[in-house]
């Protein structure tokens, strides 16, 4: 996109907490399981990694405890092709890594999440712990409302970081990603609307627009309003229809430069693990905005990344550009298709 300056050291820098994800095998319940599978999880890591695997240069600002668990997360960040140059380490000996437990549902039992993330290392991040040189080194900076929600100190740090990246010439990408379990609607609404003037690329669900942000009108009118009221350049809204825990439909709509973009939805996605599929959409969409000047391609990358992420375990997307291009081609094709790539 012509509003993105691509002549920077990094194409994308994100900032957020990375947690340890513990999941019982298969569809076992947490209350009955004796073992847990260990993975890394975090919205901003998922976005940075998903984009990087497609081929752009990304980095993550986060804070980890200086111990073996922190080292595991660092290694997973590297595994996702994301630079670890911006990691801040807590050497206090008192810090901890946030944990979340994920239980996969099977109809009629819904999937569920239990958080154990209070007082994690990331919540103590201060502005002076971040190398100030990073603010001028990236084309796009991305953060989510989850990072703003964790506590007041991190909220202040995050808003200051957004301002500094904006001053450094970066395009600001923001996913509202409202979580009622993390903060109340009034606090979220006040905080989110205060950062809107810095935001160039906005990701927001229709439900969040109508409920937490109290927007009214058609979806198209709501999407336009973010550009008219706050100066956002791009507004992206996703829609997920949950048929059952194992079958989802997915689509999205993008508003840019006075025009709406969409395509046929992905129907009957066979869901193996839905966690991170929204972040995968962002990863694909941001990759498209950074690398091409065709918003229709942007929506195709975003939708395909989200659809495919649902079919693999773990939070982080692991789809190559070749795989995504193949998925897009199949989605647009008509008539007979081979059942196997061989």
Phi, psi and omega in degrees: 000144187288348178271359179255123177275110185270001183269058180232166180297320177244145172280325185214130170238133177240165178219127178177173180281140171249129183247165170271123177260127178241124184228135172292155182294145176056229178254023175299150175275149179303322184290345182247352187272144176259347182228156177228141174273135186257126177217168174264144180210142178173134188304311185288328173296317180301320179292313181298317183290315180301318178292320182294321180295331176286336173136004179261169181266121183227159177217158181234129171267119177205172178232129184234151172291143178276078177205185186295327177292318176299322179293324177299315179295318177303317180295325177289326175297315177296321179301327180276014179066021181259136179294138177260015183295337185259010178287134173256134181252138178264113182262011187291336185083352181253355186278164181218160174264135176296148181233145165223144180257130182239126180246120181282129181272166172215129189309132008267010180276124181281154170294154182214157181231138172239123180265141171222074190232005181299139175060034176286166181304320183299327183291349180260003184298130178247155184300324183283357175273349182264129178299117185295343181293340183293335187295338179254011189254002185230149176284320183227137171245132182235139175212163180237166178296340177300317180295322177292334188275341194294316171194171187294321181296313180294328177299314179296318179298315183297316180297320178294321178296318177302317179297317183292321176294322178298315178296330180280000176096006180280148168283134184261122176252135184221125175255114184299315170046050185295131177235111183297336180286347184258327178200160184279162186297320183296313179296317180298314182299316180296317182289313184297315180294334179289335180263349181308321181298342178269349192271130175260319181242117184246130173248122183207137178279157178298321180298316179296319178300316185280323187269294184290319182268355173057038177278149177231167181106186177288164177302319180297320179294321179296314181298317178298325186297328179294327178284317183289322184273327188237351178086015176298144180269323183228136175233126182241131179231129179256159176222127178240123174258117183266105177284317175200172177304339184254351181229117178234155168245146185219138175207173178206168178219140180236137174247124181207130174053043175080010184226146176260143179234137175200172177213177178299138181291158170277120186254146173056046176295131179275103189277120172263318180203110184278342184299130180090356182289328174292320177295324177297323175301312179299318180301314180293317180295315180293321175303314180297317180294326182284327190255345182218167183245043183222104185294336176294322175295324179302312182291327177294317177297316181298311182297317181294318179298317180294314182300315183288324180301325178302338188265003181232152180284151176096166182282327191270135175289146180227029183269130176282165179298321179299318179296316181295318177300322178293319178297317179298315179299318179294321181295326183272347185284157174237157179087195185293140174229145178296146181278347186217145172272113179200000000 
